[in-house]
Amino acid sequence: MKGYRERVYIIKDILILLGNVGELSLTNLLSYCGLNYLKHKSLIDELEEKGLIEKRVEERGKRKVTVYRITNRGLRFCYKVLEPYEEMFPRKGRRMVNFVT
């Protein structure tokens, strides 16, 4: 059984994944973070609205694919807010995930 993951940790997981990988389609982003489209699409939209991530629509053949990447503001937010938060209140039963440097 998977444990409950707090919103702040979901946000950190999204930002760190995009920071490490660069760009991901919406499907891959949700899949790698273990998120449900219906439950978490609004969170992705909120992160975009606040300028932490940005999206771009690409045409791949006949399909249109939405691709997300982290912004400089998102990187700063991760370093200044989310990493100190997780250091102070670590996840139970899980090791901390950080940017690859």
Protein Blocks (a to p, Z undefined) as FASTA:
>chain_A
ZZdddfklmmmmmmmmmmmnopacfklmmmmnopafklmmmmmmmmmmnopaccddddeh
jbccddddddfklmmmmmmmmmmmmmmmccehiacddddZZ
